[in-house]
């Protein structure tokens, strides 16, 4: 039987409404990236401390226009490194980019290069001309350029992201990094199989800083304290947390302003709004043995229907059991979108939602 939303849930949703209404943010201001991918970029930069190096960024775009970087590609063996220029090995980029798309559906969404100690933390005029030409040549809507520099009198690598848009006339806007903790599941999968020819950095560790940056937990405003999970929860394991983050990324690619919330009993959920309703995808502690459910309720309850909406109603997801986390998340994302779209369509026609409401 569906449960009441906790006080914490309602307060979090209210905060979300206020923040969106008051926020002056514009589309594409944020860029999401795993901390492990930032360190990978920094390691490549440290391989070439006195000349430029670089590579490419692969991932996808969220519905609101923000890039999500799933994989940072470094320079190929045949790349050209100069004091104030870098040229990627085109055959290496084509081969690896094709495999990333075939295996994981990733898109080529940007490039990165270092200005080492040139004291130039922004794109040069030549950089901007090159980025705008690339947008026009390939017909892309947006492109992310990341500039890496060494901090003043230190070996810390600083990363700054800049977004270019089609028709922007070489203008760019600096992004705020939203840092996802840990390693990208795409990199973990590729390293496990070894079927993609990748050039690894020689430097083993590197200090880095994303400027400006914010941790993923802070950006989603789930709680001022670190979340705690029961030992029986799938979120108590690194694999479970990685899978939950992957679902957040996939859902954010098709829905706007997806929020991460945690209930008083420790369960986590992803909350979104569409067409006057709040939809909350709630994960049981025993996921993936048990599938998530989608609880929904109107943002503003119509007069006279208060008793009918004392509790949220429930849509039940159906995802086949599999050991492939990527496949589970793909099916769950498609199922979530289908159930929400079906409910909203049937609501307009006055028909039943088509999803069984479990009793008792």
N, C-alpha and C positions, 0 to 999 in steps of 0.2 A: 504494500500500500504506500502511495506517495507520502513523503514527510513534509512538514512545514519547513519553509526556508528559515534558517537561523537569523538572529538579529544581525550577526556579522555579515551575512549575505546581503540583507537589505541595505545595511549601511554602506557596504562596498558598492552596490549598484547605484545608490544615491550619490556617492562620491564621484562615480564615473560620469553620471549625468551632469553634475556641476562642473567637473573638469572639462568635459567636452564643450559645454555651453560657453565657458569662460575662456577657453584656450585660444590664443592667437595663432596656433600652429598651422602650417600650410602643408599641402600634400607633399609626400616624399621627403620630409625633414629627417626621418630616422633611417638608420641602416642597422640591421641585425646581423651579428656575426658571433661565432663560437670563439671563446678565448684561445682555444687550441689553434685556430686558424690565424689569429693575430700573431701568436708566437711563431707560427710557421713562417709568416711573412717577415717577422723580425729576424729570424735565423738566416733567411736568405739575404737580408740587408747586411747582416754582420759578415757574411761570406765575402762581401765586396765593400769594405769600409771606406775606400777612397775613390770609387768610381760608381756609376749608376748601375743598378740592376732592376729587375722588375718581373712582371708576370701577369696573370689573368685571374679574374674572379668569376666563379660559377655559382648559380643558385636560381632564384626566381624572384618575381615581384609580387608583393602583397596587393590586395584589392585596392588599397589606398595609395599605392604607388611607391612603397618603401622597398628597397632591395634587401633580400635575405641571402647572405653569403654562406653557402654550404661547403665550398671547397676553394682554397687558394692554390693556384698553380704557380710554380716558380719558373725561372728561366730554363729553357732547353739547353742542351749541351752545345748547340751551335749558335746561341744567342750572342749578340754583340754588345759589349760593355765599354762605354767611353766615360770620360770625366763628366760630361754634361749631356749625355744621350744614352738611350738603351733601345735595342731592337730585338724583339722576341724572335725565336726560331719559328717560322711560320709552319713548317711541317710538323713540329712537335705540338704546337698549339692545335693544329687541325686534327692530329691523331688522338690526342688526349681529350680534346673537346668533344669529338665524335663519340668516344667511348663513354664519357660522362653523361652524354645525352641518351645513348642507347641503354645504358645500365640503370640510370637513376633519373632520367628525364630532366637533367639540369640544363639551364640556359646560360649562355655567355652574357653576363650582365655588366662587366666592367673590366678595368685594368688597374694595375698598381705599378709604381716605380719609385725608386729612391732618389732623393736629392742629397744624400749622404751628409756632408758638412758644408753644403753650398749656402746655408742660411736662407733658404727659400722654402718655406713651409706651405706655400700656396702653389697652384698650377701656374706655370709660366705662360706667356702669351702663346708660345709655340704649342704647349700642351693643350690649351683651349681651342686653338685652331684645329689641331689633330682630332680632338674629341668631337667637335661639331661636324667635321667632315665625315667622321666614322658614323655618326648618327644619320646623316643624310645619305651616305653611300649604302648603308645596310637597312635603312628604313626603320630603325629602332625608335621607340618613344622616349627612352631615357638611357642614361649611361652613367656608371659610377666610376670615378677616378680616385684612387687613394694615393696620397703622397706620403712617403716615409722619410724622416730625417732623424739624425742623431741629436739628442738634447745637448744644450750648451755645456761644454766641458764634461760630458758624460757619455757612456756607451748605451744608454737607454734609447731604444728606437721609438719615436713618436709617430703615430699614424693619424692622418686627417683625411676625411672623406669629402668628396665634392660631387654633387649631382649636376649633370647636364641634361637638358630637355630638348626635344626636337623643336626647331624654330626659335631656339633661345639666343641665337646670334652670339655664340661663344661666351655667354654668361653662365655662371655656376653658383650654387648655393651649398654652403658647408652643412654636412649632416651631423647629427648626434648619434654616436654609437650606442646601441643597446646590446650589452654583452651577454651571450648565452654561456653558462658555465660548462666547462669540460671540453671534450673532443667532439668534432662533428661525426655523426654516425656514418656519413658518406666516406670520410677518410678511414674510419675503422673498418668498414666493409671492403674498401679497395686494398688496404694493407693486408687484410686477412686472405684475400683471393690472390693478389699479386698478378692479375691478368691485365693490368694497365701499365705501360712503360713509363715510370715516373722518375724524375731526377730529384733526389733528396738534397737538402742543404747539408753542407759540411759542418757548420756550427751546430753543436748539440743543444745548447740552451741560450736564451737571450732575454734580456729585460725589455719590456715594452710598455707603452701607455697609449690608450685610445683617447684622442682629444677632439671635442669633449666627449665624455663617456658616462654611461650609467649602467649599473648592473641590471640584469633582467628582472630580478625580484623587486628592486626599487621601482623600476619603470612601470610595472604592472600594479603596484600599490596594493598588494594582497594583504600585507600586514607589516607592522613595524618590527615584529620579531621574526626570527628565522622559523620556518615551518617545521613542525614535528610530525612524524608519521608512525603509526603502530608498526611493530615488527612484522605483522602479518600483511602489511600493505605493499603492493607492488612498487610504490613510490619510495620504499626504504632501500631499494637496490639501484645502483647506477644504471642498469639496463632499463628498469622501469621508468626512471626519470628521463632518460634519453628518449624513450618511446613517447612519453607524454609531451616532451618538447617538440618531437617530430609532428605529433598531431596538432599542436598549437600552430606550428609553421604552416602545415597543409591547410588548416582551417582559415588561418589568417590570409592565405593566398586567395581565398574566394569570399571571405566575409570581412566587413569593416569592424575595427575596434573590438577585437576579441579580448576578453578579460580572463585572467586566471584567478580563481577564488578557492579558498579552502574552508570547509565547514567545521563546526565545532567537534564533530566526531573524527576529524582528520581527513575525510574524503576530499578529493580535489575535483574541480570542474572547470569547464570553459564556458563563459557566458557571452552571449551576443544579443543584439537587438535587430529585429527586422519587422517592418510594417506594423509597428505598434505593439509588438510582443517581445518579451524577454524569453530567450531559449537558453537553457542551462544543461550542458552535456556533463552528466555526473558519472564519475568513475568509481566503481566499487573497489574496496580494498583488494578483493580477490581477482581483479582484472589480470590477465585475459580469460581466466576460467569463466567468469561472468561478464557479460557485455555491459557497456555503459547504457544509461537511459537518458532521455531528453525530457526535462521538465520544462513546462512553459506556462506563462500567464500573461495577461495584458498589462502593459505599463500603467494604463489608467483604466480601472475597472468601471464599466458602464453603470450608471445609476440603476439600482434595483437588482444587480447581479452580485452584490457583495457576498452573500451566503454561498453562491455557486463557486466563487473564487477564493474561499478561505484557504484552500490548499491548491498548489500548482497541479496541473494535469500532466500525464506522462505519455511519451511515445517510446516504444521499445525498439532498440536497434537489433539487427540480426547480422552478425559477422561470423563467417565460418572459422572454426578453429584451425590455426596453422602456426608453425614454428617461425614463420617469416614475419618479423615485426614490420617491415616496410609494406608487405602485402596487407597485413592487418590494418595498418593505418590508412592505406589507400582505400580499402573497402569501408572502413569506419567513416572516413571523410565523405565518400560517395553516399553512404547510407544516411548520414546526418543531413546532407544537403537535400537528398530525396525526401526524407520524412518532413523536413521543415517546409520545403516547397509544396509537398502534397497537402500538408495541413493548411497552409495559407490559401492554396487554390480551392480546396474544398470548403474553407471558411467563406470564401467569396460566393461560392455557388450554393451555400447552405447545406452541403452534403456532410456526411460523417467524415471524420479525419482519415478513415481507412486504416488506422492503427489501433490494435486492440488495447483497451484500457483494462488492466488486470485488477481484479477485485480481491479485497481482503488481504 
